[in-house]
Amino acid sequence: MAQTVKVWFDKEGDFLEVRFSEKPGFMRETDHDAVMERVNDQGEVLGFTVMAVSKLDKDHPLVAQLAQAG
């Protein structure tokens, strides 16, 4: 089954937001300072935000662990 993903880049705010769902949720920290995850009350990942995109190391991928419900 196909899943819709919404992606926004805010040049002025220098962040990228990816959403897998429009369900209500809240942001919380991940193991990477530049990444916040959007989760619901059950811990299901609804999306994530990458902050300070322009300052990321262009020669290496950004790697962060997102939580899983369960």
Secondary structure as a PSIPRED ss2 file (coil, helix, strand):
# PSIPRED VFORMAT (PSIPRED V4.0)

   1 M C   1.000  0.000  0.000
   2 A C   1.000  0.000  0.000
   3 Q C   1.000  0.000  0.000
   4 T C   1.000  0.000  0.000
   5 V C   1.000  0.000  0.000
   6 K E   0.000  0.000  1.000
   7 V E   0.000  0.000  1.000
   8 W E   0.000  0.000  1.000
   9 F E   0.000  0.000  1.000
  10 D E   0.000  0.000  1.000
  11 K C   1.000  0.000  0.000
  12 E C   1.000  0.000  0.000
  13 G C   1.000  0.000  0.000
  14 D C   1.000  0.000  0.000
  15 F E   0.000  0.000  1.000
  16 L E   0.000  0.000  1.000
  17 E E   0.000  0.000  1.000
  18 V E   0.000  0.000  1.000
  19 R E   0.000  0.000  1.000
  20 F C   1.000  0.000  0.000
  21 S C   1.000  0.000  0.000
  22 E C   1.000  0.000  0.000
  23 K C   1.000  0.000  0.000
  24 P C   1.000  0.000  0.000
  25 G C   1.000  0.000  0.000
  26 F E   0.000  0.000  1.000
  27 M E   0.000  0.000  1.000
  28 R E   0.000  0.000  1.000
  29 E E   0.000  0.000  1.000
  30 T C   1.000  0.000  0.000
  31 D C   1.000  0.000  0.000
  32 H C   1.000  0.000  0.000
  33 D C   1.000  0.000  0.000
  34 A C   1.000  0.000  0.000
  35 V E   0.000  0.000  1.000
  36 M E   0.000  0.000  1.000
  37 E E   0.000  0.000  1.000
  38 R E   0.000  0.000  1.000
  39 V E   0.000  0.000  1.000
  40 N C   1.000  0.000  0.000
  41 D C   1.000  0.000  0.000
  42 Q C   1.000  0.000  0.000
  43 G C   1.000  0.000  0.000
  44 E C   1.000  0.000  0.000
  45 V E   0.000  0.000  1.000
  46 L E   0.000  0.000  1.000
  47 G E   0.000  0.000  1.000
  48 F E   0.000  0.000  1.000
  49 T E   0.000  0.000  1.000
  50 V E   0.000  0.000  1.000
  51 M E   0.000  0.000  1.000
  52 A C   1.000  0.000  0.000
  53 V H   0.000  1.000  0.000
  54 S H   0.000  1.000  0.000
  55 K H   0.000  1.000  0.000
  56 L C   1.000  0.000  0.000
  57 D C   1.000  0.000  0.000
  58 K C   1.000  0.000  0.000
  59 D C   1.000  0.000  0.000
  60 H C   1.000  0.000  0.000
  61 P C   1.000  0.000  0.000
  62 L C   1.000  0.000  0.000
  63 V C   1.000  0.000  0.000
  64 A C   1.000  0.000  0.000
  65 Q C   1.000  0.000  0.000
  66 L C   1.000  0.000  0.000
  67 A C   1.000  0.000  0.000
  68 Q C   1.000  0.000  0.000
  69 A C   1.000  0.000  0.000
  70 G C   1.000  0.000  0.000
